[in-house]
Amino acid sequence: MAGTDNHPEQQEAVNKDLGQILSELEKNSDGQSLPPVEKWNPEFCGDMELIIKRDGSWQYEGSPIGRQRLVKLFSTVLKKEDDKYFLVTPVEKLGIRVEDAPFLVIRMQVKDTAEGPIISFEDNCDNQIVLTKDNPIWVEHDSKTGEPSPYIMVRRNLHALIHRNVFYELVERAEERVIVDQKHLGVMSAGEFFSLGTI
């Protein structure tokens, strides 16, 4: 898949060492806020041999990227258009593969307030996500096995798979509620009820 339709000049960009891309990102980052990738529209430079696995690990040319700092920085310039994912800088746009979701939720916290509980999550790239109507949770089921895959919106149209252990924590907090004559198991957060599935 990667690079098969690239022009020579595109292939040269695709073959860039990750260090060069990192340098470009650091030059355009203030280290605090997320880069404005939605405002960056460079020309497509081709696909690169980078894949985000279902377990949240990043692999470049078949080898894991072991430095979490790099993974975190690259994750800030992820962009999704239709069903395709890209790493975007002000000067280039490189296609990557994502097995399932670009992020993986690894822990959750619950804060009890006077208005009710607020559930927040942390993913493998240090994103902090509060479960609200703007960042909802949803569950998809494998058509063959029926196994649930829970997700939450992180930002824009990028979402995270919720690790099974964290999902079990959610289920332990779940309560029953009838919605349109159907029993749902779900959780409350920020004044909203989020269904984890019907029962």
Beta strands, then each sheet from edge to edge (+ up, - down):
strand 1: 44-52
strand 2: 58-60
strand 3: 63-64
strand 4: 78-81
strand 5: 84-88
strand 6: 93-98
strand 7: 103-113
strand 8: 116-123
strand 9: 128-130
strand 10: 137-141
strand 11: 148-155
strand 12: 158-162
strand 13: 175-179
strand 14: 182-189
strand 15: 192-198
sheet 1: 3+ 2- 1+ 6+ 5- 4+
sheet 2: 9+ 8- 7+ 12+ 11- 10+
sheet 3: 13+ 14- 15+
end
